[in-house]
Amino acid sequence: MRHVLELAAEGEVRIGDAVERIANRFGLTDEEKRTLLPSGKQAVISKRVQWASLISYKRGWFQRHAGRIL
């Protein structure tokens, strides 16, 4: 969650860009970035970043609008 908050502090960022930047911060390989959840529908890293973004938004730490962290 901290990484999402750090990106939000830098300014507006698209969720997809946030996923890529956070994956790079963790040094994930391309294969790790493509690892899917058991449902096979979504990448694990993407779901984790979206979850952190949603929880942070619900706590009022930042705003979200049309797939962007504000």
N, CA, C and O atoms as a Tripos MOL2 file, in Angstrom:
@<TRIPOS>MOLECULE
protein
  280   279    70     0     0
PROTEIN
NO_CHARGES

@<TRIPOS>ATOM
      1 N           0.8230   -1.1780    0.0000 N.3       1 MET1
      2 CA          0.0000    0.0000    0.0000 C.3       1 MET1
      3 C           0.8770    1.2550    0.0000 C.2       1 MET1
      4 O           0.5250    2.2680   -0.6050 O.2       1 MET1
      5 N           1.9910    1.1780    0.6680 N.am      2 ARG2
      6 CA          2.8860    2.3330    0.7600 C.3       2 ARG2
      7 C           3.3210    2.8090   -0.6250 C.2       2 ARG2
      8 O           3.4110    4.0130   -0.8650 O.2       2 ARG2
      9 N           3.5880    1.8830   -1.5270 N.am      3 HIS3
     10 CA          4.0500    2.2510   -2.8690 C.3       3 HIS3
     11 C           2.9620    2.9830   -3.6470 C.2       3 HIS3
     12 O           3.2610    3.9040   -4.4060 O.2       3 HIS3
     13 N           1.7210    2.5900   -3.4710 N.am      4 VAL4
     14 CA          0.6040    3.2920   -4.1140 C.3       4 VAL4
     15 C           0.5010    4.7070   -3.5600 C.2       4 VAL4
     16 O           0.3090    5.6580   -4.3170 O.2       4 VAL4
     17 N           0.6260    4.8500   -2.2570 N.am      5 LEU5
     18 CA          0.5640    6.1750   -1.6440 C.3       5 LEU5
     19 C           1.7140    7.0640   -2.1100 C.2       5 LEU5
     20 O           1.5240    8.2610   -2.3280 O.2       5 LEU5
     21 N           2.8990    6.4880   -2.2640 N.am      6 GLU6
     22 CA          4.0390    7.2640   -2.7490 C.3       6 GLU6
     23 C           3.7840    7.7740   -4.1670 C.2       6 GLU6
     24 O           4.1070    8.9190   -4.4840 O.2       6 GLU6
     25 N           3.2090    6.9300   -5.0130 N.am      7 LEU7
     26 CA          2.8970    7.3630   -6.3790 C.3       7 LEU7
     27 C           1.8310    8.4540   -6.3690 C.2       7 LEU7
     28 O           1.9210    9.4180   -7.1290 O.2       7 LEU7
     29 N           0.8330    8.3090   -5.5190 N.am      8 ALA8
     30 CA         -0.2200    9.3150   -5.4220 C.3       8 ALA8
     31 C           0.3550   10.6570   -4.9700 C.2       8 ALA8
     32 O          -0.1010   11.7110   -5.4140 O.2       8 ALA8
     33 N           1.3460   10.6180   -4.0960 N.am      9 ALA9
     34 CA          1.9660   11.8490   -3.6110 C.3       9 ALA9
     35 C           2.7320   12.5710   -4.7200 C.2       9 ALA9
     36 O           2.9060   13.7890   -4.6700 O.2       9 ALA9
     37 N           3.1880   11.8120   -5.7200 N.am     10 GLU10
     38 CA          3.9220   12.4070   -6.8390 C.3      10 GLU10
     39 C           2.9930   13.1240   -7.8050 C.2      10 GLU10
     40 O           3.4450   13.9640   -8.5830 O.2      10 GLU10
     41 N           1.7070   12.8100   -7.7700 N.am     11 GLY11
     42 CA          0.7380   13.4320   -8.6740 C.3      11 GLY11
     43 C          -0.1350   12.3800   -9.3340 C.2      11 GLY11
     44 O          -0.0480   11.1920   -9.0230 O.2      11 GLY11
     45 N          -0.9710   12.8330  -10.2440 N.am     12 GLU12
     46 CA         -1.9240   11.9520  -10.9130 C.3      12 GLU12
     47 C          -1.2120   10.8620  -11.7130 C.2      12 GLU12
     48 O          -0.2510   11.1360  -12.4310 O.2      12 GLU12
     49 N          -1.6900    9.6360  -11.5820 N.am     13 VAL13
     50 CA         -1.0860    8.5100  -12.2890 C.3      13 VAL13
     51 C          -2.1880    7.5150  -12.6630 C.2      13 VAL13
     52 O          -3.1020    7.2740  -11.8730 O.2      13 VAL13
     53 N          -2.1040    6.9440  -13.8550 N.am     14 ARG14
     54 CA         -3.0480    5.9110  -14.2680 C.3      14 ARG14
     55 C          -2.7470    4.6350  -13.4930 C.2      14 ARG14
     56 O          -1.5930    4.3520  -13.1700 O.2      14 ARG14
     57 N          -3.7930    3.8660  -13.1960 N.am     15 ILE15
     58 CA         -3.6270    2.6200  -12.4490 C.3      15 ILE15
     59 C          -2.6600    1.6880  -13.1890 C.2      15 ILE15
     60 O          -1.7910    1.0740  -12.5710 O.2      15 ILE15
     61 N          -2.8150    1.5850  -14.5050 N.am     16 GLY16
     62 CA         -1.9300    0.7150  -15.2840 C.3      16 GLY16
     63 C          -0.4730    1.1280  -15.1720 C.2      16 GLY16
     64 O           0.4140    0.2790  -15.0810 O.2      16 GLY16
     65 N          -0.2260    2.4370  -15.1800 N.am     17 ASP17
     66 CA          1.1410    2.9320  -15.0090 C.3      17 ASP17
     67 C           1.6450    2.6440  -13.5990 C.2      17 ASP17
     68 O           2.8150    2.3140  -13.4010 O.2      17 ASP17
     69 N           0.7470    2.7730  -12.6210 N.am     18 ALA18
     70 CA          1.1260    2.4830  -11.2360 C.3      18 ALA18
     71 C           1.5300    1.0210  -11.0900 C.2      18 ALA18
     72 O           2.5040    0.7070  -10.4060 O.2      18 ALA18
     73 N           0.7840    0.1300  -11.7320 N.am     19 VAL19
     74 CA          1.1150   -1.2990  -11.6810 C.3      19 VAL19
     75 C           2.5180   -1.5290  -12.2350 C.2      19 VAL19
     76 O           3.3240   -2.2290  -11.6210 O.2      19 VAL19
     77 N           2.8040   -0.9510  -13.3750 N.am     20 GLU20
     78 CA          4.1100   -1.1460  -14.0140 C.3      20 GLU20
     79 C           5.2380   -0.5630  -13.1550 C.2      20 GLU20
     80 O           6.2780   -1.1980  -12.9770 O.2      20 GLU20
     81 N           5.0310    0.6330  -12.6300 N.am     21 ARG21
     82 CA          6.0740    1.2700  -11.8290 C.3      21 ARG21
     83 C           6.3370    0.5110  -10.5270 C.2      21 ARG21
     84 O           7.4850    0.3770  -10.1030 O.2      21 ARG21
     85 N           5.2800    0.0200   -9.9010 N.am     22 ILE22
     86 CA          5.4470   -0.7340   -8.6550 C.3      22 ILE22
     87 C           6.1130   -2.0770   -8.9330 C.2      22 ILE22
     88 O           6.9740   -2.5170   -8.1720 O.2      22 ILE22
     89 N           5.7150   -2.7250  -10.0200 N.am     23 ALA23
     90 CA          6.3530   -3.9940  -10.3950 C.3      23 ALA23
     91 C           7.8470   -3.7860  -10.6090 C.2      23 ALA23
     92 O           8.6550   -4.6200  -10.2030 O.2      23 ALA23
     93 N           8.2140   -2.6870  -11.2400 N.am     24 ASN24
     94 CA          9.6260   -2.3840  -11.4620 C.3      24 ASN24
     95 C          10.3500   -2.0970  -10.1470 C.2      24 ASN24
     96 O          11.5000   -2.4990   -9.9730 O.2      24 ASN24
     97 N           9.6840   -1.4030   -9.2220 N.am     25 ARG25
     98 CA         10.2910   -1.1240   -7.9140 C.3      25 ARG25
     99 C          10.6240   -2.4240   -7.1760 C.2      25 ARG25
    100 O          11.6400   -2.5190   -6.4870 O.2      25 ARG25
    101 N           9.7480   -3.4210   -7.3340 N.am     26 PHE26
    102 CA          9.9770   -4.7160   -6.6970 C.3      26 PHE26
    103 C          10.9290   -5.5950   -7.5020 C.2      26 PHE26
    104 O          11.3170   -6.6700   -7.0440 O.2      26 PHE26
    105 N          11.3040   -5.1480   -8.6900 N.am     27 GLY27
    106 CA         12.2280   -5.9130   -9.5160 C.3      27 GLY27
    107 C          11.6100   -7.1860  -10.0820 C.2      27 GLY27
    108 O          12.3060   -8.1820  -10.2780 O.2      27 GLY27
    109 N          10.3060   -7.1570  -10.3450 N.am     28 LEU28
    110 CA          9.6390   -8.3400  -10.8790 C.3      28 LEU28
    111 C          10.0830   -8.6160  -12.3160 C.2      28 LEU28
    112 O          10.2740   -7.6900  -13.1040 O.2      28 LEU28
    113 N          10.2420   -9.8680  -12.6390 N.am     29 THR29
    114 CA         10.5640  -10.2580  -14.0090 C.3      29 THR29
    115 C           9.2800  -10.1880  -14.8360 C.2      29 THR29
    116 O           8.1850  -10.0680  -14.2870 O.2      29 THR29
    117 N           9.4240  -10.2620  -16.1520 N.am     30 ASP30
    118 CA          8.2480  -10.2550  -17.0270 C.3      30 ASP30
    119 C           7.3360  -11.4320  -16.7030 C.2      30 ASP30
    120 O           6.1110  -11.3060  -16.7120 O.2      30 ASP30
    121 N           7.9430  -12.5670  -16.4180 N.am     31 GLU31
    122 CA          7.1520  -13.7530  -16.0720 C.3      31 GLU31
    123 C           6.3560  -13.5230  -14.7810 C.2      31 GLU31
    124 O           5.1840  -13.8890  -14.6950 O.2      31 GLU31
    125 N           6.9990  -12.9160  -13.7830 N.am     32 GLU32
    126 CA          6.3090  -12.6360  -12.5230 C.3      32 GLU32
    127 C           5.1790  -11.6320  -12.7290 C.2      32 GLU32
    128 O           4.1270  -11.7370  -12.0980 O.2      32 GLU32
    129 N           5.3980  -10.6620  -13.6090 N.am     33 LYS33
    130 CA          4.3640   -9.6780  -13.9010 C.3      33 LYS33
    131 C           3.1460  -10.3250  -14.5610 C.2      33 LYS33
    132 O           2.0220   -9.8510  -14.3970 O.2      33 LYS33
    133 N           3.3690  -11.3930  -15.2970 N.am     34 ARG34
    134 CA          2.2790  -12.0750  -16.0060 C.3      34 ARG34
    135 C           1.6120  -13.1660  -15.1750 C.2      34 ARG34
    136 O           0.6260  -13.7520  -15.6220 O.2      34 ARG34
    137 N           2.1200  -13.4530  -13.9880 N.am     35 THR35
    138 CA          1.5360  -14.4930  -13.1380 C.3      35 THR35
    139 C           0.0900  -14.1330  -12.8200 C.2      35 THR35
    140 O          -0.1990  -13.0410  -12.3300 O.2      35 THR35
    141 N          -0.8110  -15.0640  -13.1060 N.am     36 LEU36
    142 CA         -2.2380  -14.8160  -12.9310 C.3      36 LEU36
    143 C          -2.7450  -15.3470  -11.5980 C.2      36 LEU36
    144 O          -2.1620  -16.2540  -11.0040 O.2      36 LEU36
    145 N          -3.8260  -14.7680  -11.1530 N.am     37 LEU37
    146 CA         -4.5520  -15.2740   -9.9950 C.3      37 LEU37
    147 C          -5.1230  -16.6500  -10.3450 C.2      37 LEU37
    148 O          -5.1920  -16.9960  -11.5240 O.2      37 LEU37
    149 N          -5.5290  -17.4350   -9.3590 N.am     38 PRO38
    150 CA         -6.0960  -18.7480   -9.6430 C.3      38 PRO38
    151 C          -7.2710  -18.7160  -10.6290 C.2      38 PRO38
    152 O          -7.5070  -19.6920  -11.3420 O.2      38 PRO38
    153 N          -8.0010  -17.6120  -10.6700 N.am     39 SER39
    154 CA         -9.1190  -17.4980  -11.6080 C.3      39 SER39
    155 C          -8.6330  -17.4510  -13.0580 C.2      39 SER39
    156 O          -9.3870  -17.7460  -13.9850 O.2      39 SER39
    157 N          -7.3540  -17.0750  -13.2410 N.am     40 GLY40
    158 CA         -6.7820  -16.9970  -14.5730 C.3      40 GLY40
    159 C          -7.1900  -15.7660  -15.3610 C.2      40 GLY40
    160 O          -6.9600  -15.6980  -16.5680 O.2      40 GLY40
    161 N          -7.7930  -14.7940  -14.6930 N.am     41 LYS41
    162 CA         -8.3280  -13.6240  -15.3940 C.3      41 LYS41
    163 C          -7.5040  -12.3560  -15.2170 C.2      41 LYS41
    164 O          -7.5810  -11.4480  -16.0440 O.2      41 LYS41
    165 N          -6.7200  -12.2850  -14.1520 N.am     42 GLN42
    166 CA         -6.0180  -11.0430  -13.8460 C.3      42 GLN42
    167 C          -4.6530  -11.3450  -13.2400 C.2      42 GLN42
    168 O          -4.4800  -12.3200  -12.5080 O.2      42 GLN42
    169 N          -3.6830  -10.4800  -13.5630 N.am     43 ALA43
    170 CA         -2.3390  -10.6360  -13.0180 C.3      43 ALA43
    171 C          -2.3480  -10.3210  -11.5190 C.2      43 ALA43
    172 O          -3.0540   -9.4170  -11.0720 O.2      43 ALA43
    173 N          -1.5740  -11.0620  -10.7670 N.am     44 VAL44
    174 CA         -1.4980  -10.8840   -9.3180 C.3      44 VAL44
    175 C          -1.0850   -9.4580   -8.9660 C.2      44 VAL44
    176 O          -1.7240   -8.8210   -8.1290 O.2      44 VAL44
    177 N          -0.0250   -8.9490   -9.5940 N.am     45 ILE45
    178 CA          0.4670   -7.6050   -9.2610 C.3      45 ILE45
    179 C          -0.5940   -6.5540   -9.5510 C.2      45 ILE45
    180 O          -0.7520   -5.6060   -8.7820 O.2      45 ILE45
    181 N          -1.3130   -6.7070  -10.6380 N.am     46 SER46
    182 CA         -2.3770   -5.7610  -10.9830 C.3      46 SER46
    183 C          -3.4690   -5.7590   -9.9190 C.2      46 SER46
    184 O          -3.9200   -4.6990   -9.4870 O.2      46 SER46
    185 N          -3.8850   -6.9340   -9.5050 N.am     47 LYS47
    186 CA         -4.9300   -7.0340   -8.4790 C.3      47 LYS47
    187 C          -4.4740   -6.4310   -7.1670 C.2      47 LYS47
    188 O          -5.2550   -5.7660   -6.4870 O.2      47 LYS47
    189 N          -3.2260   -6.6530   -6.8030 N.am     48 ARG48
    190 CA         -2.7050   -6.1220   -5.5310 C.3      48 ARG48
    191 C          -2.6580   -4.5860   -5.5500 C.2      48 ARG48
    192 O          -3.0110   -3.9360   -4.5660 O.2      48 ARG48
    193 N          -2.2230   -4.0210   -6.6710 N.am     49 VAL49
    194 CA         -2.1600   -2.5560   -6.7790 C.3      49 VAL49
    195 C          -3.5740   -1.9780   -6.7730 C.2      49 VAL49
    196 O          -3.8230   -0.9630   -6.1230 O.2      49 VAL49
    197 N          -4.4940   -2.6090   -7.4840 N.am     50 GLN50
    198 CA         -5.8730   -2.1300   -7.4910 C.3      50 GLN50
    199 C          -6.4860   -2.2250   -6.1030 C.2      50 GLN50
    200 O          -7.2110   -1.3220   -5.6860 O.2      50 GLN50
    201 N          -6.2060   -3.3060   -5.3820 N.am     51 TRP51
    202 CA         -6.7090   -3.4650   -4.0230 C.3      51 TRP51
    203 C          -6.1670   -2.3480   -3.1240 C.2      51 TRP51
    204 O          -6.9300   -1.7130   -2.3970 O.2      51 TRP51
    205 N          -4.8670   -2.1110   -3.1720 N.am     52 ALA52
    206 CA         -4.2520   -1.0670   -2.3440 C.3      52 ALA52
    207 C          -4.8220    0.3030   -2.6850 C.2      52 ALA52
    208 O          -5.0380    1.1320   -1.8010 O.2      52 ALA52
    209 N          -5.0640    0.5330   -3.9600 N.am     53 SER53
    210 CA         -5.6490    1.7900   -4.4030 C.3      53 SER53
    211 C          -7.0690    1.9490   -3.8670 C.2      53 SER53
    212 O          -7.4300    3.0240   -3.3880 O.2      53 SER53
    213 N          -7.8690    0.9040   -3.9420 N.am     54 LEU54
    214 CA         -9.2480    0.9590   -3.4590 C.3      54 LEU54
    215 C          -9.2980    1.2010   -1.9500 C.2      54 LEU54
    216 O         -10.0600    2.0480   -1.4840 O.2      54 LEU54
    217 N          -8.5000    0.4680   -1.1940 N.am     55 ILE55
    218 CA         -8.4930    0.6360    0.2620 C.3      55 ILE55
    219 C          -8.0370    2.0490    0.6360 C.2      55 ILE55
    220 O          -8.6220    2.6780    1.5180 O.2      55 ILE55
    221 N          -7.0090    2.5380   -0.0250 N.am     56 SER56
    222 CA         -6.5150    3.8920    0.2580 C.3      56 SER56
    223 C          -7.5750    4.9400   -0.0740 C.2      56 SER56
    224 O          -7.7490    5.9150    0.6560 O.2      56 SER56
    225 N          -8.2700    4.7280   -1.1720 N.am     57 TYR57
    226 CA         -9.3570    5.6380   -1.5720 C.3      57 TYR57
    227 C         -10.4780    5.6210   -0.5230 C.2      57 TYR57
    228 O         -10.9650    6.6740   -0.1100 O.2      57 TYR57
    229 N         -10.8790    4.4230   -0.1000 N.am     58 LYS58
    230 CA        -11.9640    4.3050    0.8760 C.3      58 LYS58
    231 C         -11.5980    4.9400    2.2180 C.2      58 LYS58
    232 O         -12.4740    5.4050    2.9470 O.2      58 LYS58
    233 N         -10.3180    4.9580    2.5380 N.am     59 ARG59
    234 CA         -9.8750    5.5920    3.7870 C.3      59 ARG59
    235 C          -9.7120    7.1000    3.6310 C.2      59 ARG59
    236 O          -9.4310    7.8020    4.6010 O.2      59 ARG59
    237 N          -9.8910    7.5950    2.4050 N.am     60 GLY60
    238 CA         -9.8210    9.0300    2.1690 C.3      60 GLY60
    239 C          -8.4200    9.5680    1.9760 C.2      60 GLY60
    240 O          -8.2020   10.7760    2.0690 O.2      60 GLY60
    241 N          -7.4640    8.6860    1.7060 N.am     61 TRP61
    242 CA         -6.0800    9.1240    1.5550 C.3      61 TRP61
    243 C          -5.8080    9.7700    0.2110 C.2      61 TRP61
    244 O          -4.8590   10.5440    0.0860 O.2      61 TRP61
    245 N          -6.6110    9.4760   -0.7920 N.am     62 PHE62
    246 CA         -6.5420   10.1530   -2.0830 C.3      62 PHE62
    247 C          -7.8210    9.8910   -2.8480 C.2      62 PHE62
    248 O          -8.6770    9.1240   -2.4070 O.2      62 PHE62
    249 N          -7.9460   10.5400   -4.0090 N.am     63 GLN63
    250 CA         -9.1330   10.3890   -4.8400 C.3      63 GLN63
    251 C          -8.8190    9.5080   -6.0360 C.2      63 GLN63
    252 O          -7.6720    9.4040   -6.4680 O.2      63 GLN63
    253 N          -9.8570    8.8800   -6.5600 N.am     64 ARG64
    254 CA         -9.7250    8.1010   -7.7970 C.3      64 ARG64
    255 C         -10.7630    8.6190   -8.7710 C.2      64 ARG64
    256 O         -11.8670    8.9940   -8.3760 O.2      64 ARG64
    257 N         -10.4080    8.6390  -10.0410 N.am     65 HIS65
    258 CA        -11.3540    9.0510  -11.0650 C.3      65 HIS65
    259 C         -10.9810    8.4170  -12.3850 C.2      65 HIS65
    260 O          -9.8660    8.6010  -12.8730 O.2      65 HIS65
    261 N         -11.8940    7.6820  -12.9590 N.am     66 ALA66
    262 CA        -11.7310    7.0840  -14.2980 C.3      66 ALA66
    263 C         -10.3890    6.3710  -14.4550 C.2      66 ALA66
    264 O          -9.6570    6.6230  -15.4120 O.2      66 ALA66
    265 N         -10.0710    5.4870  -13.5220 N.am     67 GLY67
    266 CA         -8.8520    4.6840  -13.6360 C.3      67 GLY67
    267 C          -7.5780    5.4300  -13.2990 C.2      67 GLY67
    268 O          -6.4850    4.9940  -13.6610 O.2      67 GLY67
    269 N          -7.7080    6.5390  -12.6170 N.am     68 ARG68
    270 CA         -6.5320    7.3190  -12.2270 C.3      68 ARG68
    271 C          -6.5050    7.5110  -10.7160 C.2      68 ARG68
    272 O          -7.5460    7.5950  -10.0640 O.2      68 ARG68
    273 N          -5.3150    7.5770  -10.1860 N.am     69 ILE69
    274 CA         -5.1060    7.9270   -8.7820 C.3      69 ILE69
    275 C          -4.7980    9.4110   -8.7610 C.2      69 ILE69
    276 O          -3.8960    9.8660   -9.4640 O.2      69 ILE69
    277 N          -5.5320   10.1680   -7.9700 N.am     70 LEU70
    278 CA         -5.3280   11.6190   -7.9270 C.3      70 LEU70
    279 C          -4.7420   12.0450   -6.5860 C.2      70 LEU70
    280 O          -4.5020   13.2320   -6.3670 O.2      70 LEU70
@<TRIPOS>BOND
     1     1     2 1
     2     2     3 1
     3     3     4 2
     4     3     5 am
     5     5     6 1
     6     6     7 1
     7     7     8 2
     8     7     9 am
     9     9    10 1
    10    10    11 1
    11    11    12 2
    12    11    13 am
    13    13    14 1
    14    14    15 1
    15    15    16 2
    16    15    17 am
    17    17    18 1
    18    18    19 1
    19    19    20 2
    20    19    21 am
    21    21    22 1
    22    22    23 1
    23    23    24 2
    24    23    25 am
    25    25    26 1
    26    26    27 1
    27    27    28 2
    28    27    29 am
    29    29    30 1
    30    30    31 1
    31    31    32 2
    32    31    33 am
    33    33    34 1
    34    34    35 1
    35    35    36 2
    36    35    37 am
    37    37    38 1
    38    38    39 1
    39    39    40 2
    40    39    41 am
    41    41    42 1
    42    42    43 1
    43    43    44 2
    44    43    45 am
    45    45    46 1
    46    46    47 1
    47    47    48 2
    48    47    49 am
    49    49    50 1
    50    50    51 1
    51    51    52 2
    52    51    53 am
    53    53    54 1
    54    54    55 1
    55    55    56 2
    56    55    57 am
    57    57    58 1
    58    58    59 1
    59    59    60 2
    60    59    61 am
    61    61    62 1
    62    62    63 1
    63    63    64 2
    64    63    65 am
    65    65    66 1
    66    66    67 1
    67    67    68 2
    68    67    69 am
    69    69    70 1
    70    70    71 1
    71    71    72 2
    72    71    73 am
    73    73    74 1
    74    74    75 1
    75    75    76 2
    76    75    77 am
    77    77    78 1
    78    78    79 1
    79    79    80 2
    80    79    81 am
    81    81    82 1
    82    82    83 1
    83    83    84 2
    84    83    85 am
    85    85    86 1
    86    86    87 1
    87    87    88 2
    88    87    89 am
    89    89    90 1
    90    90    91 1
    91    91    92 2
    92    91    93 am
    93    93    94 1
    94    94    95 1
    95    95    96 2
    96    95    97 am
    97    97    98 1
    98    98    99 1
    99    99   100 2
   100    99   101 am
   101   101   102 1
   102   102   103 1
   103   103   104 2
   104   103   105 am
   105   105   106 1
   106   106   107 1
   107   107   108 2
   108   107   109 am
   109   109   110 1
   110   110   111 1
   111   111   112 2
   112   111   113 am
   113   113   114 1
   114   114   115 1
   115   115   116 2
   116   115   117 am
   117   117   118 1
   118   118   119 1
   119   119   120 2
   120   119   121 am
   121   121   122 1
   122   122   123 1
   123   123   124 2
   124   123   125 am
   125   125   126 1
   126   126   127 1
   127   127   128 2
   128   127   129 am
   129   129   130 1
   130   130   131 1
   131   131   132 2
   132   131   133 am
   133   133   134 1
   134   134   135 1
   135   135   136 2
   136   135   137 am
   137   137   138 1
   138   138   139 1
   139   139   140 2
   140   139   141 am
   141   141   142 1
   142   142   143 1
   143   143   144 2
   144   143   145 am
   145   145   146 1
   146   146   147 1
   147   147   148 2
   148   147   149 am
   149   149   150 1
   150   150   151 1
   151   151   152 2
   152   151   153 am
   153   153   154 1
   154   154   155 1
   155   155   156 2
   156   155   157 am
   157   157   158 1
   158   158   159 1
   159   159   160 2
   160   159   161 am
   161   161   162 1
   162   162   163 1
   163   163   164 2
   164   163   165 am
   165   165   166 1
   166   166   167 1
   167   167   168 2
   168   167   169 am
   169   169   170 1
   170   170   171 1
   171   171   172 2
   172   171   173 am
   173   173   174 1
   174   174   175 1
   175   175   176 2
   176   175   177 am
   177   177   178 1
   178   178   179 1
   179   179   180 2
   180   179   181 am
   181   181   182 1
   182   182   183 1
   183   183   184 2
   184   183   185 am
   185   185   186 1
   186   186   187 1
   187   187   188 2
   188   187   189 am
   189   189   190 1
   190   190   191 1
   191   191   192 2
   192   191   193 am
   193   193   194 1
   194   194   195 1
   195   195   196 2
   196   195   197 am
   197   197   198 1
   198   198   199 1
   199   199   200 2
   200   199   201 am
   201   201   202 1
   202   202   203 1
   203   203   204 2
   204   203   205 am
   205   205   206 1
   206   206   207 1
   207   207   208 2
   208   207   209 am
   209   209   210 1
   210   210   211 1
   211   211   212 2
   212   211   213 am
   213   213   214 1
   214   214   215 1
   215   215   216 2
   216   215   217 am
   217   217   218 1
   218   218   219 1
   219   219   220 2
   220   219   221 am
   221   221   222 1
   222   222   223 1
   223   223   224 2
   224   223   225 am
   225   225   226 1
   226   226   227 1
   227   227   228 2
   228   227   229 am
   229   229   230 1
   230   230   231 1
   231   231   232 2
   232   231   233 am
   233   233   234 1
   234   234   235 1
   235   235   236 2
   236   235   237 am
   237   237   238 1
   238   238   239 1
   239   239   240 2
   240   239   241 am
   241   241   242 1
   242   242   243 1
   243   243   244 2
   244   243   245 am
   245   245   246 1
   246   246   247 1
   247   247   248 2
   248   247   249 am
   249   249   250 1
   250   250   251 1
   251   251   252 2
   252   251   253 am
   253   253   254 1
   254   254   255 1
   255   255   256 2
   256   255   257 am
   257   257   258 1
   258   258   259 1
   259   259   260 2
   260   259   261 am
   261   261   262 1
   262   262   263 1
   263   263   264 2
   264   263   265 am
   265   265   266 1
   266   266   267 1
   267   267   268 2
   268   267   269 am
   269   269   270 1
   270   270   271 1
   271   271   272 2
   272   271   273 am
   273   273   274 1
   274   274   275 1
   275   275   276 2
   276   275   277 am
   277   277   278 1
   278   278   279 1
   279   279   280 2
@<TRIPOS>SUBSTRUCTURE
     1 MET1         2 RESIDUE 1 A MET
     2 ARG2         6 RESIDUE 1 A ARG
     3 HIS3        10 RESIDUE 1 A HIS
     4 VAL4        14 RESIDUE 1 A VAL
     5 LEU5        18 RESIDUE 1 A LEU
     6 GLU6        22 RESIDUE 1 A GLU
     7 LEU7        26 RESIDUE 1 A LEU
     8 ALA8        30 RESIDUE 1 A ALA
     9 ALA9        34 RESIDUE 1 A ALA
    10 GLU10       38 RESIDUE 1 A GLU
    11 GLY11       42 RESIDUE 1 A GLY
    12 GLU12       46 RESIDUE 1 A GLU
    13 VAL13       50 RESIDUE 1 A VAL
    14 ARG14       54 RESIDUE 1 A ARG
    15 ILE15       58 RESIDUE 1 A ILE
    16 GLY16       62 RESIDUE 1 A GLY
    17 ASP17       66 RESIDUE 1 A ASP
    18 ALA18       70 RESIDUE 1 A ALA
    19 VAL19       74 RESIDUE 1 A VAL
    20 GLU20       78 RESIDUE 1 A GLU
    21 ARG21       82 RESIDUE 1 A ARG
    22 ILE22       86 RESIDUE 1 A ILE
    23 ALA23       90 RESIDUE 1 A ALA
    24 ASN24       94 RESIDUE 1 A ASN
    25 ARG25       98 RESIDUE 1 A ARG
    26 PHE26      102 RESIDUE 1 A PHE
    27 GLY27      106 RESIDUE 1 A GLY
    28 LEU28      110 RESIDUE 1 A LEU
    29 THR29      114 RESIDUE 1 A THR
    30 ASP30      118 RESIDUE 1 A ASP
    31 GLU31      122 RESIDUE 1 A GLU
    32 GLU32      126 RESIDUE 1 A GLU
    33 LYS33      130 RESIDUE 1 A LYS
    34 ARG34      134 RESIDUE 1 A ARG
    35 THR35      138 RESIDUE 1 A THR
    36 LEU36      142 RESIDUE 1 A LEU
    37 LEU37      146 RESIDUE 1 A LEU
    38 PRO38      150 RESIDUE 1 A PRO
    39 SER39      154 RESIDUE 1 A SER
    40 GLY40      158 RESIDUE 1 A GLY
    41 LYS41      162 RESIDUE 1 A LYS
    42 GLN42      166 RESIDUE 1 A GLN
    43 ALA43      170 RESIDUE 1 A ALA
    44 VAL44      174 RESIDUE 1 A VAL
    45 ILE45      178 RESIDUE 1 A ILE
    46 SER46      182 RESIDUE 1 A SER
    47 LYS47      186 RESIDUE 1 A LYS
    48 ARG48      190 RESIDUE 1 A ARG
    49 VAL49      194 RESIDUE 1 A VAL
    50 GLN50      198 RESIDUE 1 A GLN
    51 TRP51      202 RESIDUE 1 A TRP
    52 ALA52      206 RESIDUE 1 A ALA
    53 SER53      210 RESIDUE 1 A SER
    54 LEU54      214 RESIDUE 1 A LEU
    55 ILE55      218 RESIDUE 1 A ILE
    56 SER56      222 RESIDUE 1 A SER
    57 TYR57      226 RESIDUE 1 A TYR
    58 LYS58      230 RESIDUE 1 A LYS
    59 ARG59      234 RESIDUE 1 A ARG
    60 GLY60      238 RESIDUE 1 A GLY
    61 TRP61      242 RESIDUE 1 A TRP
    62 PHE62      246 RESIDUE 1 A PHE
    63 GLN63      250 RESIDUE 1 A GLN
    64 ARG64      254 RESIDUE 1 A ARG
    65 HIS65      258 RESIDUE 1 A HIS
    66 ALA66      262 RESIDUE 1 A ALA
    67 GLY67      266 RESIDUE 1 A GLY
    68 ARG68      270 RESIDUE 1 A ARG
    69 ILE69      274 RESIDUE 1 A ILE
    70 LEU70      278 RESIDUE 1 A LEU
